Amino acid sequence: MTFVQLEFVGLFLATFVAYWLLPSRRAQNGLLVLVSAVFYGWIHPWFLVLLYGSATLDYWVARGIAAAPWHRRKLLALSVAGNLGVLGFFKYFDFFVTNVADGLALVGLQPNLSTLGLILPVGISFYTFQTLSYSIDVYRGVLRPRRDFVDYLAFVSFFSQLVAGPIERAARLLPQMEQPRRFELAAVLDGLGLALWGGFKKIVIADTLAPWVDKVFMLSDPPGAVLWVGALAFGLQLYADFSAYTDIARGTARMLGFELVRNFKEPFLATSTPDFWRRWHMSLSFWIRDYILVPLLGPGPVLPPVRVAAAVVTTFLLIGLWHGAGWNYLLFGAWHAVWVLVYLAVTPRVPGWARSLPGATAVAVAVHTLLVQVPGSLIFRESRASAIPGHLTTPPWEGDAVALTTAVEIGSVVFALSLPLVVAWAWGRFVAPRLPRVGVWAWPARTAVWGAWVLAMVVFYRETSTDFIYFQF
């Protein structure tokens, strides 16, 4: 079940009414656990075995760390091995076997290896990181282990953000699960507006771009003009799709009395690769920073350049691998690692006067977009890793008249579909903060905008609507 299916709308409406009629926080959390099980197990009920297995493991590991701190390292190792072992098996086993077989075949051997054809459980990377961070935080002493399994399970399996995030930390979401919630109409309306905006971005923007992007990357050797505008279109599709899920997750959670972490902060205004990862999929970026990058860097005010480079490369290769079992994802991670290292090497040598020049920020944004983000989108989308070097060296002006016409057509679609995002960004950044939230105009204006979004979703809705892109991760 996905957020843009009518079944989910019915499930959420029934949950919303029942939830706010229940007399206690504990009963509400019990309902959330039940609804989350229905939501996650809608197509493949056996997925629940993995979800609850991971949750139960970390629940008892945390309890064990508190009860027997002298075994804390062994218990944490059990949590890490259990969680990453399950994740690795389902996500990477077939990829590993296939590549080992291909490698042996290159040296003349004929291995009798076969894949298992495993179905990747939806959202396994997200909830694995969420439960694993709970064990790590208890191990570090920054979080006390919980005894109430219902509250804990509501945190782990909360349907709003279970499948594609944002990845919540227990220290942030668990206390909200443990506190009584009060119905607030303003929060419900804010959440409804955010969820509707997410639905608009998914159905109208992302799903409209998807066929264009798919056609470009189905070509065995696309002309440069078509290829690069296709990469640009995919970057917009990916943002609209993923941020749509986050908006619906945060909106529905807000309607139930919870505030989820922000996952995007104007990523297309990034001036550098480190800046981009502080703005894009922030819940993953900060998780990787806190639990992988910082430990790899180690203590000390001055770090050896070799250690910094090794930590950066390792971190970004893991980010790439987290996204999927494919060489394109590893190359995506390596691509960003290289640009982070370039930034660390070049930035200290840029004179202060150059940074303060008028328009310097705009130039930095444009350069980063053209040199890093668009090629990165191409690498991410192209599943044939062997084609990526050729793509990256193909000039964007290459192509005959038909190719150039096609590129202009796709570019026009990208431009038209980016306008709602630009208008929403400008409104939220420059207009809305200067307007009062109440007034005779506020409610009619809000409902008119909502009505326009709903109408657009009805018009653009298609039975072949694609799943959210991040479901596969």
Buried (B, 14 or more C-beta within 10 A) or exposed (E): BBBBEEEBEEBBEEBBEBBBEEEEBBBBBBBBBBBBBBBBBBEEEEBBEBBBBBBBBBBBBBBBBBEEEEEBEEBBEBBBEBBBEBBBEBBBBBBBBBEEBEEEEEEEEEEEEEEEEEEBBBBBBBBBBBBBBBBBBBBEEEBEBBEEBBBBBBBBBBBBBBBBBBBBBBEEBBEBBBEEBEEEEEBBBBBBBBBBBBBBBBBBBBBBBBEBBBBBBEEEEBBBBBBBBBBBBBBBBBBBBBBBBBBBBBBBBBBBBBEBBEBBEEBBBBBBBBBBBBBBBBBBBBBBBBBBBEEBBEEEEEEEEEEBBEBBBBBBBBBBBBBBBBBBBBBBBBBBBBBBBBBBEEEEEEEEEEEEEEEBEEEBBEEBBEEBBBBBBBBBBBEEBEBBEEBBEBEBEBBEEEBBEBBEEBBEBBEEBBEBBEEBEEEEEEEEEEEEEEEEEEEEEBEEBBEEBEEBBEEBBEEEBBEBBBBBB
